Amino acid sequence: MAPTAPKQSRAIKTRKKLMEALERLLRQHEFENISVQDIAKEAGVAVGSVYSHFKDKTAFLEALLAYWRDQVEAQLDLSERQDTQAVFVALGSLRAALFEATKAVHTQVVENGHVLRALQTYARLHPDMKDEDWQSLVVRSFAPLGALLKAYEDEVTLKDHALATRMLGVFFNTIFIRQALMPQDTLLEIAMLNDAVMIEQVTDMAYGYLTLPRN
């Protein structure tokens, strides 16, 4: 007999509570230091009920990966419904648009560092993982950068805009990752680079790449 609707509803709510509890805990602790008991306590559910949703702690990582993918896809869906090029044009200049893009990427990466660290753990545990869905999302995430270049094509000296879009996509997807994955790292402190300085300098690096005089 299929579960009744109320039971299904309770199961969905419990699973959601567990995932939200895990995300809260990840803001304070690394995944390796969080136990199933910790998650159950944070969610306010019995430990026994956890195992009716997740076979073990590692299964939480699989669910987190799926949850995060859904969040990214939802953000991309929203972005694709907007006139991104018009938004960039309204900023008035290529550098101003790059600054806003850099700031947005920095905020997203750093604020979601706790999830990125957990997903790095998942990738380490599954070295053969191949996910075409993720690859397609990454490609989609490059589109706003293409719109930015289109908005200021008169300022961009690099004529291969497809290459420039891919390069900026890789650049923005990696430049702040160390800060997110290693929050206790002192490299930026030693280099005297706070968030504001980093955003300004990364903006200038991207701007210089796009506007470098070329023959």
Steps between C-alpha positions, in 0.01 A plus 500: 500500500633844407571746784214733578533866412547613863780248549666616178466860611658425840785314332569793269494745790731281709750463217491876442562562872797264492653669196451845651653378827803366313549831317486693829755267657729530199529873566666418831670162448659297223297205373750251639434634851120481481329182615159362413406567862600865457279533193205333671535724806527815290192396300305405811429146384578156642826343386311190390287699258813631327578153369160473335614785274877451475679165517812661650671837543656491154151483349447852631770617262319349203183679606692823555645476150152459352363783717781734399458414133130587525587834662750587228255401228227716656736799508593446136134469402432835666801662334399372158157660535663840544649731237851461637657710229273794584594467867869527411440790260329691781823486702660737251841350429683173451697542821190581704329189361805285575514639852138403567555155347815449709327612818206267434727200438706574811188524715354179361820298535590617850147481640464146368844384602353257754313318222796509262723341764249221555470441126878487476487220758242320284720537191798364694297197605379449143805568279333341198197723527385637165198722493384633166225697673760702688698558181193637325431733793856631487460573129173680570667705772735649239210660309477819714869562432427474128224757548743728683747485211222566251387803700847655477640348183638840392728503807617140468816460292496120508305414187434135583212561740423129533854438626483805728171377647646157575815651650303735724274211600796292611664803665194594705437137593848459646639831626312498832484123554802483732335748737182291503666160538762611753331758726778479759770557240713809571628559147275800434584645840872462435456659158295780661204430272161549664174435315465854367856507367461154346183600316662819365815320388318209341282749314812674369652167394189410300477851355864497398459162329205625296643841406869428452622674182529241225628512146 
